[in-house]
Amino acid sequence: FENAGADDLEAITNPDYSLVRLSIKLPYADAIKYIVFVREIVDEAKEAFGPEFMISHTGSVTILFETIYAAMSSLANSYVIALVIISLLMILFVSDLKLGLLSMIPNLCPIIVSMGLLMGFGGAPLDMFSLMVGAISIGLVVDDTIHFMHNFNRYFKETGNVITSIEQTLLTAGRAMLFTSLALASGFYFYLTATMKNIENFGVIVGATIVLALVFDFLVMPAILVLTCKNKPVRQ
């Protein structure tokens, strides 16, 4: 082939022919799909050329999907880390294992509901921006739960009555929780003016999660306290 005068080999090999590069043009697609595709190509190349040859893949597409996959994997791990750490802190804060775990319900359910509705029914894709929602939102919405539990414990020590303590908590800390959540949600809803669709989806999902978390703190958290806590006499 070389003696025929063709220079095509120079474009795909090094001078001593110990390295060969094969280029494949690929369409733009989901990074997750390319992970399986590239692995199949590498396996087939190893089977075709034998174990004595070293097969590696590179290029812009490879760099892109490996970067996206690594980012998505790390973001998924951040869900678990954030959940474990915040759950332990809530247990230490309320000094009760059962109540500490139950208090995470108003923090986790809004994330599940908002992502399920907006991504499942709204058609928002699962990408790096939407994966950031959980780790960011749980750090924001847990603030209201901590304020609620702190004031409830203070009033419960004074009155010994669960219902009265919840009412006083909603009348005092509830107002601060309301305005704080509205301010946070409004800040994220400004992303609706973004020109990139993924940033717009990110703002909508986080804003909806904050609003839903407030609703869960106002409705679900009191119900949990009524079911788990019992009235007790107050020491004079």
N, C-alpha and C positions, 0 to 999 in steps of 0.2 A: 504493500500500500504506500509506503514511504518512497520506494524507488520509482513509483509512477509519477512523482513530482507534486503530489498533493501536500498542502501545508495544513490540512485540517487537524492533524495530530497535535501541532504546536498549541492549538487553542484549548486543548483539554488535557495535556500532559506536561510534565516538567522535562527538562533536557535529557535526563537519564531514564525516562519512562518508568520511574518507580512510583509515580503518583498520577492518578487519573481522576479527573473531575467530570461528573455527569450533572448537567443542569436540567431541571424540570420546571416548567411554568405551571403555576397553580392559581386557581381562582381564589378570591377572598371568601373565607368561610369562618365558621366558629372555631376558635382555638382548640376547644376540646376535641373536635372532629379530627384535627390535624395530628393530635397526639397519637391516636390509634393508627392513622394513615402512615405516618413516618415510621412508626415501629414496625408495621407490616412491610414497608419498603426495605428497611434495614435488614429484617429477618430474611426476606427473599434474596437480597444481595449477598448475604453471608452464605445462604444455601447454594446460590449459583456459583460464587467464586471460591468457596471453600474456607476452612478455618485459618489458612495461612495468610489470608489477606485481612488487613484492618479496614473496617468500614466505619465511616463517620459521616454525619450530616451537618450541614451548615447553611448559611444563607439568611436573607432577611425574614423569610417566612418562619424558619426554624427559630431564629432569635425572638421573633414576635410571639409565637405561640408558647415558647418556653417561659418568656417573661410573664405573659398573661397567666399561664398555668401556675407559676410560682406565686404570683400575687394573689390569685384566687385561693390557692391552698393555704397561704399564710393568713388570709382574711378569714377563711373557714376555721382555722385553728384559733384565731382570736375570739371567735364566738365561745368556744369551750373555755378558754382561759378567763375571759371576762365573766362568764356565767359562774364558774367555780369560785373565783376570787370574790365577786360581789355577793354570792350566796353565803360564803363563810363570814364576810363582814356583816351581813344582815343578821346572821345567827348570833354573832358576838354582840351586836348592837342591842338586840331584843333579849339576849340571854335565854333563849329558848329555841331548841332545835326545830320543833314542829312549827312554831309560829314564824321562825325565820325562813324556813323553806316555803311556807304558805304565802309569806309576804312577797315572794318572787313572782307569784302568779300575776299580779297587776303590772309587773314589769315585762314579763315574757309574752303574755297573751296579746298585748297590742302589737308587738313586733310580728308575731305569727299572723294575726288577723290582717294587718295593713299590707304585709308582703304577699299574703295569700290572695287578698282581694285585688290589689293593684297589679300584681304580676300574673296571677291566675286568670282573673276575669278582665283586667285592664290590658293585658298583653305586654306589660313591661318586661324586657328581657332580663335574664340573670347574668349580669356582667360585674365588673370590678366595682362600679359605683353602687349598684344595688346590694352587693355583698357587704359594703361598708356600712349599710344601714343598721344592721344588728349590733355590731360592736360600738358604734357611735350612739345609737338610740338608747341602749341599755345604760350607758353611762349618764345620759341626760335624764331619762325618766325615773331612775332610781332615786334621784334627788328629792322628788316630791314624796316618794314613799318614806324616805328617811325623815323628812319634816313631819309627815303624818304620824309616824310611829313615835317620834320623839315627843310630840305634843300629847299624843294619846297616853303614853306612859306617865307623863307628868300629871295630867288630869286624873288618870286612873289611880295614882297614888294618893291624890287629894280627896277624891270622891268615893272610890271603890265601886262605882257603878259604870258598867260598860257603855250603856246607852248614853248616859250623861256625858261621859268622857268623849265619845264619838261626836256628839252634838257640839260640844265646846271646841273640839279640834277643828271641825268643819267651819265653825263661825270665826275662828282666829287664823289658824294656819291655812285653812281652805282658801281664804281670800288671796293670800300670798301665792299659794300653789296655782290658783287660777290665772293671775296676772303673769306669773313667771312662765307658765306653759304657753299662754297666748303670745307672749313676747318671743319665746323661742320658736314656736311654730311659724309665726309671721316672718321671722328672719329666714327660715328655710323656704318658705313659700315665695320669697323673692326670686328663687331659682326658676320659677315659672317663666321668667322673662329671658332665660338663657336660650341661646340659639342651638346648642347641642342637646339632643333629645335625652341622652343618658344623664346629663346634669339636671335636666328638668325632672326626669323620673326620680332621681335621687332626692331632690327637694320635696317633691310631692309625698314620697313614701316616708321620709323622716318627719315632715310636718304632720302627716296623718297619724304616725306612731305616737308623737308627743300628745296630740289631742286625745287619742284613744287611751293613752296611759292615764291622763287626767280623769277621764270618765271612769276607768277601772279603779282608780284610787278613791273616787267619790262614791262608787257604787259597790264594787267587789270587796275592797279592803274592809269597809265597815261590816259587811256580811261575814267575812272571815273572822273578824274579831268577836262578833256576837256568837259565832259558833264555837270558837276555841277558848274564849276567856269567860270566866265566871265572876259574878259580883263577889266582893269580899269586904269584910268590915274594916273601917278605917280606924287606925289607932289615934286616940286623942292625945 
